[in-house]
Amino acid sequence: MFRILYACAKLVTGFQGIDKQHPNTQIPKKGTRKRPLSPEQKQENKIISGIRITVEHAIAGIKRLGCMTQILRNRRPFIDDTFLLLSAGLWNFHLRTA
C-alpha cells in the first residue's frame, strides 16, 4: 500500500549498534574533546539532523489529531489507515495554508 521513499534510516546517536544489523542507516558522528569533529563531519551531521527534524515535525503534526495519540479500539478493517491518511492530509493542508 505504501512505497518506501528512502532506503536508509536516519537515526540519532543513541542507536550506536544498529548499523551492524541494518547497513543502510545514517547516524551522526560523535566528537570528543580529544578528537573533535572535522568541518566535513559537522556538515554531514547537519544534513542528517535536518532531514530527521523534518520527519519528527511531521509526526508531531499528525499526532495533533487526537485519534492518532489515543488507543484505537475498532472492529472495522483498515479504519486505522483511514485515520492516518486523514490526519496526514489535514497536516499537509495546514502546512500549505499557514
Summary of the structure (lengths in Angstrom):
residues: 98
radius of gyration: 17.9
end to end distance: 29.4
largest distance: 57.8
contacts: 188
relative contact order: 0.10
helix: 51%
strand: 4%
